[in-house]
Amino acid sequence: MPIHQPPRYQQLADELSRQIRQGILQPGEAVLSVRRACQVFDVSPVTITQAYYLLESQGLIEARPRSGYYVRTRLPQVLNAPAMTAPTTDAAELEVSDFIFQILDSVKDPVFLPLGSSFPDPALFPLEKLGQHLAKAARHLTPMDTVAHLSPGHEGLRRQIALRYLAQGASVSPSDIIVVSGAMEGLNLCLQAVTRPGDVVAIESPAFYAGLQAIERLGLKAIEIPTHPHEGVNIPALAAALQKHPVKACLFMLNFQNPMGGVVPRANRQALLALLRQYDVPLIEDDVYAELHFPDALPVCTKQDDPTRQVMHVSSFSKSLAPGYRIGWVAAGKYAEKVRRLKLATSLATSIPVQMGLAAYLQSGGFDNHLRHLRQQLMRQAEQMMNSLSRYFPVGTRVAVPTGGYFLWVELPEGHDALAIHQRALAQGISVAPGPIFSARGGYAHCLRLNFGHTHLSPAGDSIEKLSRLLG
């Protein structure tokens, strides 16, 4: 029986992979151009291109516009990662909004270097192509369209979102999806669907400040659960909280958590969901960064392991495609009808022409092509900032190494004051996000969240070196 040989492109990819792993080809070094590789290996351009695409999908090389392919550099490991957090585990009423708004007013000012921004650089998004689809949708809008696509939203867009779930291994019916005006509206609707004022909600610690604001606005109490940057919430601590308190919902981020950037392993998610099923507590998952994974770090979709449909999965296009369009959605599972009615009762519908334009763009296949380049760009910027932090920040600094998103959680040695650093940085034209805004009780006083998602931060060393001189 003849021995089956792998395709020629696979053989070439395997050989180049071996050279990269053995250090023959060094990180940052250019690989042969397609034309030169055709001459060297005596194959067609299609074969070389297939081999390079395979290596790119494995995270071993990266394409640089108008420059060619390069061996991908690895994120530096010289900085230790933060340990499991240890917040106070009593339920508390929140009073964080005034403090957060005060911080954010400075962060959004365009004159500041946006290390504290919550958004990536708008220049990273295909806004012109999106605008073309939006203009076409507006031209073809019929009078019936203005009333036919009220909540739960445009059928074509919900179908495209359902297809993206399917590609991640999760079966979500379009009828379970409600289109909302950004993820923040989705989080608020989910909380309203399963809580009443005075109820207790379990949150991560540290937690995204917008979730804290939503809990405060709805008159809820928060209980902070210890969280590890790469393992997620501490399951025994959550179990103890569920025993002690009448928790009505959990509000967690399991993919590229803001601010720490971690991804919860699938086994941990399964244990989390099993625990929540035991207590019949819904999980509201804020998952707006899932599409921003680095090329070799595809995250898990929690809806894969949700047979009881208790996960209220919230996401949006604001961080990955269309900031400012304010199009998000909730895959609300068994709570879909409650969320749909709340959406009708509060804002009736989300912009119909924008939904139609986004649906057309997704159907065209442009989103995946955009994401491929965006992920590579963000990974390069993360590498630059990590290298700069390891070079300029004080000994004892801990950083959670990300595999996606655009944030770094920086834990400075004890004695540093993040709020004082924030004030000194503002005076020098730099915004940072200080740790206390990510805590229900103002904790993490020696921590910073830094945004590496802005292209004009390159070279990142300039801004990080300048910031390091302000640490005190």
Helices and strands as residue ranges (DSSP letters): H 8-21, H 34-41, H 45-57, E 61-64, E 68-71, E 92-93, H 97-107, E 113-114, G 122-124, H 127-139, H 145-148, H 155-167, G 174-176, E 177-180, H 182-194, E 200-205, H 209-217, E 221-228, E 232-233, H 235-244, E 247-252, H 266-279, E 283-286, G 290-292, G 302-305, E 311-316, E 328-331, G 333-335, H 336-346, H 352-364, H 366-392, E 398-399, E 407-411, H 418-427, E 430-431, E 433-434, G 435-438, E 447-451, G 455-457, H 460-468
